[in-house]
């Protein structure tokens, strides 16, 4: 375990923000993590994993712990299901591809989401009609105070739309070290009705898709809409889709009858934030090295030398414009490090 000083974090966050960590330590095992949390004479620790759902707006005057613990283990299985334990440092998409190679179903709609497995429960990541909580059984997390391991059930995690216990009461208290999934081994239930999955499968002439086909369709759709962070700095969807109450939605749709929306429940309607942003004229716009992606208005991008403050300044401009026009407040999905 090596402590580095004044470490650039440009290659540790998908926005490519060139911030500096005062101290930096790569964590490759639980033992490393426990030792790092017990170090004396250093600032408070700052946890960093895939760096895919964050925007750094300043240098980090802390001991940055880069969680890179690897490993996968089948804990048990029967004829229909497998219980797969995945360590926090496993790259999410690589893990999904590994599951598909073994014909384990349930995560195919979540293909190509950037980041590491350990941060997935924090955000309750989701895409194309599927969320992490749908296959989640539990996770293990290290208490940063006394270095004991606690098991969190699905109920403990308090999952909600892009939200969990770890973003609220548990923030800064625990380090997720592994996640346990329950995946199907046969008779995989497919979810192809959301977005353009069915259209993509039809274009390929696939009438009876496999989980591998669904994954390939999701990857193709995401690649057509979302920029590769290795080529253009971004954090995927920057904003949450706002969810309106029945009453608020009725007023909104009466004023804007051509607006896109999804019915979530009898009393809730989701309006695509990307549509709202596009209607306000931001799609494809560039302000210095900060901009809005040309193919997806939900995605803010770094054209090379934007700072975190440049990105958040653009985000605030967008949020204010959407509110002024539609009286709807959209909020960031990414974690803003201020």
N, C-alpha and C positions, 0 to 999 in steps of 0.2 A: 504493500500500500504506500503510494508515493504522493506527497503533497507538493503541488506546483504553485508558483506565485505568478500573478498578473497574466492569467491564461485567457486568450481570446476565445469567446464563445460563438464566433461566427459560424463554425461548422457543427455546433451543438444545438442550433435552433433553426427550424425550417424557414423562418423569415430571413435568415442570413444577416441578422443584426450583429454588427461588430462591436459588441459590448465586451467588457473585461471582467473576469472574476478575480477578486483579490487573492483567493486561495481556491485550488481545484484538486479534487481527489476522485479517481475512478474506483467505483465499488464493484468488485467482481464476486463477492460472496457475502453470506450473512455475517461471517466473522469480520470481514472488512467493515461492514456497515456498523456493527456494534462497536468496534474499535474507534471508528471515525467519530461516532456520537459521544464517545468518552474522552476525546482529546481535550486537553487543557490549553489555554492560551490562544485560542482561535475565536473569531467571531461566531455568531449563531450560524448553524448549518442551513444551506439552501438546497432543496432537492431538485435535481434535474434528471429527466429521463430522455425520451425521444425528442423533446423540444418542439413538438408538433402542434401544440395547442396553447402557445404562449407568445406574448409580445414583450420583449425586454425593452424598456424605455430609458435605462441608465446602466452604468457599470454596477456590478453586484459586489458590495463590500461585505462579503461573507465567505464561509467555507462551502463552496459548491460541491455537492456530492452527486456525482454522475452514476446513476443506478444502472449497472450493466450485468446483473446477475442472470446467467443463462441456464436453460434446462427445461425439458419436458418429460413428464412421467404419467403413464396410465396407472391410476390407482386401483381401478376395478372396472369390470365390464361384464355384460351379459349378452344375450343374443341380439338385443335391440339397441343398447346404448353403451357408451364408453365414458368414463369419468377421467378427464384429462387435466392434470395439474401443469400449469405453465408458469415459469419463473418470470419475474417482473421485467428483466432486461431483454427478453425475446422480442425481436421486431415483429410487430403485429401482422403485417401482410405476409411475411415469411412463415409465420406460425399458421396462418389461414391456408397457405399453399401446402404446408406439410399435412394439415388435416385433410385437405382435398385429395392429396396423393394417397392417403390411407382410407379414402372414402368415408370420412367422418363428416356428417352434415350438421348444419346449423349456423355456420359463420360465413357462408358463401356470399350473402348480401353485403357483408362488411368487408369485402375484398378491397385492397388498395388504400385503405384508410392509413394515413401515416402515423408514426409513433410506436411506442413500446406497449407491451401487454399490461404492465403494471399500472399505467395511467388510464387504461381503458375504463375501469370502474369509476374513476373519479368523475369523468365526463359522462358516463353511461353512453358511450359512443353509439351512434346509430346511422343507418342509411337504408334507403329503399325498403321501408316498411319493417325493418328489423332493428332491435336494440340489443346491446350487450346483455341486459337483464334477462332476455329471453332464453339464453343458454347458461346463464350464470348460476352457480350453486353457492359458492362462498369464496372468500379471499383471506389470505393470511397477511397480517400487517404488524410491523414492529412498532411498539410504543417508543417514541423518541425520548421519553422521560426516563423510563426504567429498563429499556431494551428487552422487554418481554414480548412474546408473540401472542397476538390475539386473533381469533378466527371470527370473521364477520359474515353472517348469513345474508341472504338477499334482503330480508326484512331489516336487518341492522344497517344495511347500506342506504336505505331510504331513497331508492332510485326514483327519479322523476325525469322529465324531459331535459336532457343534457345537464343533469344535476344529480347530486348524491350527498350523503353524509360527509364525505371527504372534502366537499367544496364548501361546507358550512360549519357545523359544530366540530367536525373532526379535522378541519384545515390546520395544518402545521403540527398536528399531534401524532400522526402515524405515517409510516412508510410502507406502502403495499409491496410485499415481497413475492407473492405468488397468487394466481387466480385458478379456481377450479371450475371447469365447464362440464356440462352434461350434453354430449353430442350423439346424434343418431348414427347407427351402423347400417341400417337398411330402411326401406320404406320412408325415405326422407320426405318430410312435408316441405314443399317448395312455396316460396313467396315471390311471385313474378308479376303481381298486379300493380305494384307501385312504380311510378315513373315510366321509363321507356324500356324496361326489361323485356316485356312481351314483344314490343315492336322490334327490338334488336334480335330476339330469337327468331321471329318470323322472317326477318331479312336474311338470316342465315339458313332458313329452311328447316329449323329445328322444331318439330311438333311435340316430341316427348323429351323435354330437357332433363339433363342430369344436374346434380349440384355443381359439377365442374362447368357445365354449360352456363349456368346462372352466374357463376363467378366470372367467367370470361365476358359475359354480357355486361356485368357491372363494371369490370375493368375497362372495357371499351367505352362505355358511357362516361365514366369518370375521366378517362384520358381525353375524351373529346371536349369536355367542359372545364376541367381543372388543370392548371399548369403543374408541371413536375417541379417540386421544390428544389431539385438539384439544378434546374435550369433557370427558374424564376422564383425568387423567395416568396413564400406565402405560407399560410397556416390553414389552408382549406377554407371552409365556410367561416367567415369572421363573425357573422351575426346569427343570432337565434331567429327562427321564424316566430313571429308574435302569435300568441293564442288569445283570441278575443272571446268574451262572454257572448251569450246569445243576444242580449240587448245591444251591446256595443257593436256586434257584427251586423245586426239589422240596420243600425244607423249607417254603418260604413258601406254596406252593399247597396243601400238605397241611394247613397250619394255617388257610388262608383260601381254601377251594375256590371261592368265588364271586368271587374277585378277577379283574379284567380284566388281560389281558396280550397281548403280541404275540411270536411266535417270531421271533427275529432270525437265528439259525443253529442248528446242532445243539447248540451249547454255550452259547447266550446267549438270554435272554428279557428283553423290555422290559416294565416295569410302568408304566402311566401315572401320573405324579406327581400329576396332577389328581385321579385317583380316590383315591389315598392321602390327599391333603389333605382331600378332601371327606368321606371316612370319619372323619377326625379332627375333623370338625365346624367347619371354618374357612370353608367356602363361604358368601359373603355377609356374613361378619362384618366389623364396623367397630370400629377402636380409635382414637378421635379422628378425625383426617383420613387415617389409613392404614387400608387395608382389603383384603379379598379380594373379587374381583368376584362378583356374584350369579350370573352365567351360566357362569363358567369359573374353577375354583379354582386353576388355574395362574397366574392373572393377579393381581398385587398392584396396587393403585390408590392414587392420591393424590386425595382429595376436595377439595383446594384449597390447604391450608396445611401439609401434612405435610412434615417435613424428611427428608433422606436417612437420618438416624439413626432416625427413626420407622419408615421402611419396612424397614430392615435389622433393626431390633428385632423387627418382626412376622415377618420371614423366619426369623429364628433361633428364634422361638417355634414356628413351623410345623415347621421341620426337626427340632427336639428332640421335638416331639409325634409326628411320623411315626416317628422312630427308636424312641421308647419303646414305641410300639404294634406296629410291624412289624419292628423291628431292621433297617431299611433306611435308609441315609443318602441323602437327596436333597440336591443341591447347586445353587447358583444358576447359571443360564444367562447372566445379565447380568454385565457387568463392574462390580465394586464399586470406586468411587473413594474410598479412605480417606485 
